[in-house]
Amino acid sequence: MGNETVYDVAVIDNRRPIDSAQTVVEARMMADGEISKVLSVSATVSVSSAETLFGEARYRGKVNYKVLYLDGTTVRALDYVSDFSGAVSSEVVKTGSDCAFKAEVLDIDVSAVTSSEIKVAAVVEVTLILAESENVRYLSFGGE
């Protein structure tokens, strides 16, 4: 009786958050009419991976702002898109690493208002997510 052990290799993929960075993204919006009161400000954010270097992963993003204001008694809306970029530093990032990013708006505020201009600022947190794979050798058949 022979005992033939057979091993196979399984590749296990794992995505884990590594580190995060915060940045302030500002926008200046010119109104069509006269601003008498700012009613609300909201923002959404999206990011994409730009490049990975040794010890750092760079990203590009956009913040989409929506502002509602009063022009006399008329409610008006302003939309604006601000581009931003940055990097998250970590010693586990290597050149060519498979990275993804998750972003969220932590806070948004109106920093200045004049009769024709609204200045808003959003605090954005960008989290680096690293994809790692590991080869695991396992016993697939152990004989009789």
C-alpha positions in Angstrom: 0.0 0.0 0.0 1.4 3.3 -1.0 0.7 6.6 0.6 0.7 9.4 -1.9 0.2 12.8 -0.4 -1.0 15.5 -2.8 -0.7 19.2 -2.1 -2.4 22.0 -3.8 -1.9 25.8 -3.5 -4.8 28.1 -2.8 -4.5 31.9 -3.4 -6.3 33.9 -0.7 -7.0 37.5 -1.6 -7.5 40.0 1.2 -8.3 43.7 1.2 -7.5 45.6 4.3 -7.5 49.3 5.3 -4.0 50.5 5.8 -4.0 54.2 6.8 -6.0 57.3 6.1 -5.4 61.0 5.5 -7.6 64.1 5.8 -7.6 67.1 3.6 -9.7 70.3 3.3 -11.2 71.0 -0.1 -12.4 74.5 -0.7 -14.6 76.0 -3.4 -15.7 79.5 -4.4 -19.0 79.8 -6.1 -20.4 82.9 -7.8 -24.1 83.3 -7.6 -26.4 84.5 -10.5 -28.3 86.8 -8.3 -27.8 88.4 -4.9 -27.3 86.1 -1.9 -29.5 87.0 1.0 -29.3 83.8 2.9 -27.6 80.4 2.5 -30.1 77.6 3.2 -28.1 74.4 2.9 -24.7 73.0 1.8 -24.0 69.4 0.9 -21.1 67.5 -0.7 -20.3 64.1 -2.0 -16.8 62.8 -2.7 -15.2 60.3 -5.1 -11.6 59.2 -5.4 -9.5 57.0 -7.7 -6.1 55.6 -7.5 -3.4 57.6 -9.3 -0.1 55.8 -8.7 1.9 53.8 -6.1 5.4 54.5 -5.2 7.6 53.0 -2.5 6.0 54.1 0.8 3.2 56.1 -0.7 0.0 55.8 -2.7 -1.3 58.8 -4.5 -4.9 59.5 -5.4 -7.1 62.0 -7.3 -10.6 63.0 -6.3 -13.6 65.2 -6.8 -15.9 66.9 -4.4 -19.4 67.7 -5.7 -21.0 70.6 -3.9 -24.6 71.6 -3.9 -25.7 74.9 -2.3 -29.2 76.2 -1.8 -29.6 80.0 -1.2 -32.2 82.7 -1.2 -32.1 85.4 -3.9 -34.7 87.7 -2.4 -37.6 85.3 -1.9 -36.5 82.9 -4.7 -34.7 79.7 -3.8 -31.8 79.1 -6.1 -29.2 76.3 -6.3 -25.5 76.2 -7.2 -23.5 73.2 -8.2 -19.7 73.1 -8.3 -17.0 70.4 -8.6 -13.6 70.8 -7.0 -10.7 68.6 -7.9 -8.1 67.6 -5.4 -5.2 65.2 -5.0 -3.0 63.8 -2.3 -1.1 60.8 -0.9 -1.4 58.3 1.9 2.0 57.3 3.3 2.7 53.7 4.6 5.7 51.5 4.6 3.7 48.5 3.4 3.0 50.2 0.0 5.4 49.2 -2.7 5.7 50.3 -6.3 3.0 48.6 -8.2 0.9 47.6 -5.2 -2.8 46.9 -5.8 -4.4 49.8 -4.0 -7.9 51.2 -3.7 -9.3 54.2 -1.9 -12.5 54.9 0.1 -13.4 58.5 0.8 -16.0 60.3 2.9 -17.0 63.8 3.7 -16.5 64.3 7.5 -17.6 67.9 7.7 -18.8 70.7 5.5 -19.2 74.4 6.3 -19.7 77.8 4.7 -16.6 79.7 5.4 -17.6 83.1 3.8 -20.6 84.7 2.2 -20.8 88.0 0.2 -23.7 89.3 -1.8 -22.5 87.4 -4.9 -20.1 84.7 -3.7 -20.2 81.7 -1.4 -17.0 80.0 -0.1 -17.4 76.5 1.2 -14.9 74.0 2.7 -15.3 70.3 3.1 -13.1 68.0 5.3 -12.5 64.8 3.4 -11.0 61.6 4.8 -9.4 59.2 2.3 -8.6 55.6 3.4 -6.1 53.5 1.6 -7.2 49.9 1.1 -4.4 47.5 0.1 -5.2 44.2 -1.8 -2.9 41.4 -0.7 -2.7 37.8 -1.9 -1.2 34.9 -0.1 -0.4 31.4 -1.4 -1.4 28.7 1.1 -0.3 25.2 0.5 -2.8 22.6 1.7 -3.2 18.9 1.7 -5.7 18.0 -1.0 -5.3 14.2 -1.0 -3.6 12.1 1.6 -3.8 8.6 0.1 -5.6 5.7 1.6 
